[in-house]
């Protein structure tokens, strides 16, 4: 059975002219609508309007054009069912063997700043999903395409045999139902805040999960336009693992905090070193010096172009991944010395202003706004008799940007725009404080401390004083704040409250 008739109606015109020309050369009659028909005609392709085919006018600003028995009958009729074919003949319904439809860009429309409800609703496709579902349901006889990436495979099969293979039609049919499901979920999620739609497509199967006995896959959010590890381009290196992806995400989200040339080194989702400087090479040396032992096998992220000079420093040690908005050709040549090193290019940073953070639990999902709050000097409240210097305030704000990305309970020590000690993920805040001080050693003297939540007792302040800390930034809000402030006053430590907690569990 040959493909004799195709219906083409696409919003995304990518590749449609070449595809249609090749169909036409193979004797396929083309039905089309609106802008697609006009484009094809302008390029010398013979087209019959759907309204001419159905003998029913397109109306209501194009809302009604393909919702017609001659369209859906031609798609749904089982070619091997005599009753179906007799009904088609009696009602002058001809078969449609190929449908090429991609939908109104609803997902893109709702991402636009200031989009109105009316505009969003006008971009809800009705006829498109209906045709796709009809064709996909009848995949044994009808070929259906919703993704321009499938044009070449389909047209080659038509050129070779006049039709597509059954396994191709089955694959394309399954793909259609995934597309219409995600499309409907996007609409439902936009219109109904009580409905959470998870709109993801599998990007790759992973070798295993957190541990070798766990199977795992990496799913990518559909049509996500902002900077993310999921959207990053891997230029070289081994396949990313489950843990690589999770840690790389943490590295990228942290480095987005900074505008000045900055470098972070991540290990097991926590920054073991972060620094800002006038050059990336200087920032790297400062970040590495914070904890060179933990940096081994870590992930590096920077917030600007990776140069040859930076790459030459990186390859001196073992790392898993390097992340940057862009890599120079010279840098990539240097990285070729380490073919297993993964290189991820993100493009210019574009932050999602409505980013959500989600945590899966058994049988449910926790959803919250991502912590994008930026604490500035004007947000700080000095609560001690000793006032912090301008330099200490700048360092405290630097440390605060980092502590947001350390697992709670989190303590970060910093000096001169670099971390010098990090205490992460402990059950008590004083334990995190002591770990950070141990990591910093002598470097802790005259440095500042950042805490992601309030100090419940003065014990961490005593530990900070013993290590030589001169200023502390913390949210405040404990019932023991007065005792904590009194201890800081007693020990001559400056302290400021942000009024804002930054837990990261």
Residue pairs with C-beta under 8 A, 6 or more apart in sequence:
1 79
1 97
1 141
1 163
2 97
2 162
2 163
3 26
3 28
3 97
3 98
3 143
3 158
3 162
3 163
3 164
4 27
4 28
4 29
4 95
4 97
5 28
5 29
5 30
5 31
5 74
5 94
5 95
5 96
5 97
5 98
6 23
6 28
6 29
6 30
6 31
6 96
6 97
6 98
6 99
6 100
7 30
7 31
7 32
7 50
7 66
7 71
7 96
7 98
7 99
7 100
7 101
7 131
8 16
8 20
8 30
8 31
8 32
8 36
8 40
8 100
8 101
9 32
9 33
9 34
9 36
9 50
9 66
9 100
9 101
9 127
9 128
9 131
10 16
10 36
10 100
10 101
10 102
11 102
11 103
11 104
11 105
12 102
12 105
12 148
13 36
13 39
14 148
15 148
15 151
16 36
16 39
16 40
16 100
16 148
16 151
17 39
17 40
17 43
17 45
18 151
19 100
19 151
19 155
20 30
20 40
20 43
20 45
21 43
21 45
22 155
22 158
22 159
23 30
23 98
23 155
23 158
24 30
24 45
24 46
26 158
26 159
26 162
28 98
28 158
29 48
30 40
30 45
30 46
30 47
30 48
31 47
31 48
31 49
31 50
31 53
31 96
32 40
32 47
32 48
32 49
32 50
33 49
33 50
33 51
33 58
33 62
33 65
33 66
34 58
34 62
34 65
37 47
37 49
40 47
41 47
49 58
50 58
50 65
50 66
50 68
50 71
51 57
51 58
51 65
53 70
54 68
54 70
54 71
55 70
56 68
58 64
58 65
59 65
63 126
64 127
65 127
66 127
66 128
66 130
66 131
67 126
67 127
67 130
69 91
69 93
70 91
70 92
70 93
70 94
71 96
71 131
72 130
72 131
72 134
73 87
73 88
73 91
73 93
74 88
74 93
74 94
74 95
74 96
75 96
75 99
75 131
75 134
75 135
75 138
75 142
76 134
76 137
76 138
77 84
77 85
77 87
77 88
77 93
77 95
77 138
77 141
78 84
78 138
78 140
78 141
79 85
79 95
79 141
87 93
88 94
88 95
95 141
96 135
96 142
97 141
97 142
97 143
97 163
98 142
98 143
98 144
98 145
98 154
99 131
99 132
99 134
99 135
99 142
99 143
99 144
99 145
100 144
100 145
100 151
101 128
101 131
101 132
101 144
101 145
101 146
102 128
102 146
102 147
102 148
103 125
103 128
103 129
103 132
103 146
103 179
103 183
104 123
104 124
104 125
104 128
105 123
106 120
106 123
106 124
106 125
106 183
106 186
106 187
106 190
107 183
107 186
107 199
107 222
107 223
108 223
108 225
109 115
109 119
109 120
109 123
110 120
110 186
110 190
111 223
111 225
120 190
124 187
125 183
129 180
129 183
129 184
132 144
132 146
132 176
132 179
132 180
133 176
133 177
133 180
135 142
135 143
135 144
135 173
135 176
136 142
136 144
136 172
136 173
136 174
136 176
136 177
137 173
139 169
139 170
139 172
139 173
140 166
140 169
142 169
143 154
143 163
143 164
143 168
143 169
143 172
144 169
144 172
144 173
144 176
145 151
145 154
145 172
146 172
146 175
146 176
146 179
147 175
147 179
150 172
150 175
153 168
154 164
154 168
154 172
157 163
157 164
157 165
157 168
158 164
178 201
182 197
182 199
182 201
182 222
185 197
185 198
185 199
186 197
186 199
186 222
188 195
188 197
189 195
189 196
189 197
189 199
196 365
196 367
199 221
199 222
199 223
200 219
200 220
200 221
200 222
201 219
201 220
201 222
202 217
202 218
202 219
202 220
203 218
203 219
203 220
203 230
204 217
204 218
204 239
204 240
205 216
205 217
205 218
206 216
206 217
206 218
206 239
206 240
206 241
206 242
206 245
207 216
207 239
207 241
208 214
208 215
208 216
208 241
208 242
209 215
209 216
209 242
210 216
210 242
210 243
214 242
216 242
218 230
218 240
218 242
218 245
220 230
220 231
221 228
221 230
224 230
224 231
224 352
225 350
226 350
226 351
226 352
226 355
227 252
227 256
227 346
227 347
227 348
227 349
227 350
227 351
228 249
228 252
228 346
229 245
229 248
229 249
229 252
229 323
229 344
229 346
231 346
231 347
232 248
232 252
232 323
232 344
232 345
232 346
233 344
233 345
233 346
233 347
234 240
234 342
234 343
234 344
235 327
235 332
235 343
235 344
235 345
236 332
236 335
236 336
236 339
236 341
236 342
236 343
237 321
237 339
237 340
237 341
237 342
237 343
238 340
238 342
240 248
240 321
240 342
244 299
244 320
244 321
244 342
246 269
247 266
247 267
247 268
247 269
247 299
247 320
247 321
248 266
248 299
248 301
248 321
248 323
248 344
250 266
250 269
250 270
250 271
250 405
251 264
251 266
251 271
251 299
251 300
251 301
251 321
251 323
252 301
252 323
252 346
253 405
254 264
254 266
254 271
254 274
254 301
254 401
254 402
254 404
254 405
255 262
255 263
255 264
255 301
255 302
255 303
255 323
256 303
256 349
256 351
257 401
257 402
257 404
257 405
258 276
258 303
258 401
259 303
260 276
260 277
260 417
261 276
261 277
261 278
261 279
261 280
261 282
261 283
261 302
261 303
261 304
262 274
262 275
262 276
262 277
262 283
262 302
262 303
263 273
263 274
263 275
263 280
263 283
263 284
263 286
263 287
263 300
263 301
263 302
264 271
264 273
264 274
264 287
264 300
264 301
264 402
265 271
265 272
265 273
265 274
265 287
265 288
265 290
265 295
265 298
265 299
265 300
265 319
266 272
266 298
266 299
266 300
266 301
267 294
267 295
267 297
267 298
267 299
269 407
270 405
270 406
270 407
270 422
270 424
270 425
271 402
271 405
271 406
271 419
271 422
272 290
272 291
272 294
272 295
272 298
272 422
273 286
273 287
273 288
273 289
273 290
273 291
273 294
273 295
273 418
273 419
273 422
274 287
274 290
274 402
274 418
274 419
275 283
275 284
275 286
275 287
275 290
275 417
275 418
275 419
276 283
276 398
276 417
276 418
277 283
277 286
277 417
280 302
280 304
280 306
280 307
280 310
281 309
281 310
281 313
283 302
283 418
284 300
284 302
284 310
284 313
284 314
285 313
286 416
286 417
286 418
287 295
287 418
287 419
288 295
288 317
289 418
290 418
290 419
290 420
290 421
290 422
290 439
291 421
291 422
291 439
295 317
295 319
296 317
296 318
297 318
297 319
297 320
298 319
298 320
299 319
299 320
299 321
299 322
299 323
300 314
300 319
300 321
300 322
300 323
301 322
301 323
301 324
302 310
302 322
302 323
302 324
303 324
303 325
303 349
304 324
304 325
305 324
305 325
305 326
305 327
305 328
306 322
306 324
306 326
306 327
306 328
306 331
307 328
307 330
307 331
308 328
308 330
308 331
308 333
308 334
310 331
311 322
311 327
311 330
311 331
311 332
311 334
311 335
312 334
314 322
314 335
315 334
315 335
315 337
315 338
315 341
319 341
320 341
320 342
321 341
321 342
321 343
321 344
322 335
322 341
322 342
322 343
322 344
323 344
323 346
324 344
324 345
324 346
325 345
325 346
325 347
325 348
325 349
326 345
326 347
326 348
327 335
327 343
327 345
332 343
335 341
335 343
351 372
352 370
353 372
354 369
355 369
355 370
355 372
356 367
356 368
356 369
356 370
357 367
357 368
357 369
357 370
357 371
358 365
358 366
358 367
358 368
359 365
359 366
359 505
360 366
371 404
371 502
371 504
373 500
373 502
375 397
375 400
375 498
375 500
376 397
377 393
377 397
379 498
379 499
379 500
380 393
380 396
380 473
380 496
380 497
380 498
381 476
381 496
381 497
381 498
381 499
382 388
382 494
382 495
382 496
383 476
383 481
383 485
383 495
383 496
383 497
384 485
384 488
384 489
384 493
384 494
384 495
385 489
386 488
386 489
386 492
386 493
386 494
387 494
388 396
388 448
388 471
388 494
388 496
389 471
392 448
392 470
392 471
392 494
393 496
394 417
395 414
395 415
395 416
395 417
395 447
395 448
395 471
396 414
396 448
396 450
396 471
396 472
396 473
396 496
397 473
398 414
398 417
399 412
399 413
399 414
399 419
399 448
399 449
399 450
399 473
400 450
400 473
400 498
400 502
402 412
402 414
402 419
402 422
402 450
403 410
403 411
403 412
403 450
403 451
403 452
403 502
404 452
404 502
404 504
405 504
406 412
406 422
406 424
406 425
406 452
406 504
407 424
407 425
407 504
407 505
408 425
408 452
408 453
408 503
408 504
408 505
409 423
409 424
409 425
409 426
409 427
409 428
409 429
409 431
409 432
409 452
409 453
410 422
410 423
410 424
410 425
410 432
410 451
410 452
410 504
411 421
411 422
411 423
411 424
411 429
411 432
411 433
411 435
411 436
411 449
411 450
411 451
411 452
411 460
412 419
412 421
412 422
412 423
412 436
412 449
412 450
413 419
413 420
413 421
413 422
413 436
413 437
413 439
413 440
413 443
413 444
413 447
413 448
413 449
413 450
413 467
413 469
414 420
414 447
414 448
414 450
415 443
415 446
415 447
415 448
420 439
420 440
420 443
420 444
420 447
421 435
421 436
421 437
421 438
421 439
421 440
421 441
421 443
421 444
422 435
422 436
422 439
423 431
423 432
423 433
423 434
423 435
423 436
423 437
423 439
424 432
424 435
425 432
426 432
426 435
429 451
429 453
429 455
429 456
429 460
430 457
430 459
430 460
430 463
433 449
433 451
433 460
433 463
433 464
434 463
436 449
437 444
437 463
437 464
437 466
437 467
440 447
440 467
444 467
444 468
444 469
445 467
445 468
446 468
446 470
447 468
447 469
447 470
448 469
448 470
448 471
448 472
448 473
449 464
449 469
449 471
449 472
449 473
450 472
450 473
450 474
451 460
451 472
451 473
451 474
451 475
452 475
452 501
452 502
452 503
452 504
453 474
453 475
453 501
453 502
453 503
454 474
454 475
454 476
454 477
454 478
454 481
454 484
454 501
455 461
455 474
455 478
455 480
455 484
456 478
456 480
457 480
457 483
457 484
458 480
458 483
458 484
458 486
458 487
461 472
461 484
461 487
461 488
461 491
461 493
462 487
462 491
464 472
464 493
465 491
465 492
465 493
469 493
470 493
470 494
471 493
471 494
471 495
471 496
472 488
472 493
472 494
472 495
472 496
473 495
473 496
473 498
474 495
474 496
474 497
474 498
475 497
475 498
475 499
475 500
475 501
475 502
476 497
476 498
476 499
477 497
477 499
477 501
478 484
484 495
485 495
488 494
488 495
